[in-house]
Amino acid sequence: MEGEGGAREAGSGIPRVDPYGFERPEDFDYVSYEEFFSRYLVILTRRAIKWSKLLKGNNRIQKSLKVKRYIRKGIPNEHRAQIWMIVSGAQANMEQNPGYYNKLLEGEKSDMLVEAIKTDYYSPAMMGLKTDQEVLGELVRKKVPAVAELMDRHGVMWTLIVSRWFICLFIDILPVETVLRIWDCLFYEGSKIIFRVALALIKQHQAFILEATNLPDICDKFKQITRGTFVTECHTFMQGQSRWCWLQSSWHWVPLPGTRTIGWLRRSGTWIWRSAPSLLVVPLLRWGMGPVLGHSC
């Protein structure tokens, strides 16, 4: 059947292409999604009213516990573009540098500018991506040790499992409404949200993952945990991942003097040296720093 939204699944009022322009996969569960969205629409309407009262026609908001709480509960679509621009700092940068983007587009390509824009996630060596995957591995070792032991026993590297989670920020991995809720928090709270989401997925499905008996089975289990009701029910999912907020309050970024990308993350006496190719466990008790999880540069 055809409608304003284009081709629709037979027997369903849901278009094959979602409101954001993404084509739904062949195995998309239209029935479960329709049931979910009928409930979620009520939440969206309630949140839209609250956000309208908060903004009151103003495009300025100050960071606060109230704003953080509102963002964690979801930004309605009609306000999302505006709020992302504000909380990410993009709006302020644009206003402080009027016309700068157009000047860059009109000017000659500068290799120095391109290198400055690149992050260590998307550089040829992908140091930032590799490092964050190792950090996730250490967090899993502390919080879900049975899964870490399974990975070690079968020699499975985290890069094989979660590269797309990190590099794509869960787009095309989780349902789009869930991804947008993750990005709401990402723009406000920073990249720690990616670790929270990854840990929530692994912790929730620990028993299922532990059923794996070989490497292909492990890969398949991790693919399956990004589908189903748990991740489709984005409001419940985001409330659940907030249980991992210890990442926010207990990890501290301590930049090293004279460096641009290297620094220390600290939690409960454990230090992680960020931005490097491989994770090394180095005892530095003699330095009075406790155990150190370091990266060689």
Summary of the structure (lengths in Angstrom):
residues: 297
radius of gyration: 21.4
end to end distance: 57.9
largest distance: 71.8
contacts: 787
relative contact order: 0.09
helix: 56%
strand: 11%
